[in-house]
Amino acid sequence: MIQLQALTKRYGSFTAVDALDLDVPAGELFGFLGPNGAGKTTTLRMIAGILRPSSGTVRIGGIDVTTNPTAAKAKLGYIPDRPFIYEKLSGAEFLRFVAGLYSQEGAAVERRMDELLALFDLSEWKHELVESYSHGMRQKLIIASAFLHRPEVIVVDEPMVGLDPKAARILKDLFREYTRRGHTILMSTHTLEIAEDVCDRIAIIQGGRIRASGTVGELMASAAALGQHDLESYFLQLTGERAARELVEVLDA
């Protein structure tokens, strides 16, 4: 459902994403795992059609996002890491606005909206202005809006940011059920535990390149081959991060 071919994004002489190749099939929850600045958000924004690639292609369900953006985006729901919402709209008005972008309206949309608001404990806030929402509530509203038009693909950047434990658990269950029904989810995170918990496959990205990819079991096998006994150590080795004990040695020197 999601195909990246030599996807590249440059800002002057700096290459944020460097010739990424990736194929995420229908029914899979795929995770981008990497430190801050690794290229995760830039990649997701190109997939969502927010950023134009310097070179390479993005296809959603076989449709090129650059040459046929309307058709590609009709298949896509996007959840950013920071929710930006029109604050002078109520929660219900915002969701109706999003539905209208996909030419959806009527009783079916209203029913779907009420179901999503109830799922995330926002029913009582349905008619309140977004400006009165907390950060976590705004994040839940954005998540609800991404699922509203029943897209085939969901792209989500740091999905658990700002969510309380109950909402985070609901979202994990929603992701699992959505992929079980044949849909596709690509999520980015810098939290290893989240990637291990929910993803079918994981790619470790650093410097705009994929350093390793596979199931948790396959990554564990690769870690063992390099003398690492857990994914955290393997992740740190691949991304060039320094372990805490090394930092203590520097401070004590």
Secondary structure, DSSP 8 states (H G I E B T S, - for coil): -EEEEEEEEEETTEEEEEEEEEEE-TT-EEEEE--TTSSHHHHHHHHTTSS--SEEEEEETTEETTTSHHHHHHTEEEE-SS----TTSBHHHHHHHHHHHTT--SHHHHHHHHHHHHHTT-GGGTTSBGGGS-HHHHHHHHHHHHHTT--SEEEEESTTTT--HHHHHHHHHHHHHHHHTT-EEEEEES-HHHHHHH-SEEEEEETTEEEEEE-HHHHHHHHHHTT-SSHHHHHHHHHT---HHHHHHHHH-
